[in-house]
């Protein structure tokens, strides 16, 4: 399974793959571990760099968590979302 947090369609495809894998057992853990850190001085930073960083570090985890929360959640085991 391929998942790029900057590509909404891959998040949806991953959600479908997980749903088919877990079935009625549900999901008991969602681990979000995407992030970038672009090193640049204030003079070097560009709007494109900032947008890419924001999309990866904020939008990516948000939409991945949203997709994961739409999968049947298994609360019989302590369900956790780890960001």
Secondary structure, DSSP 8 states (H G I E B T S, - for coil): ----TT-HHHHHHHHHHHHHHHGGG-B-EEE----------TTT--HHHHHHHHIIIIIHHHHHHHHHHTS-B--SS--EEE-
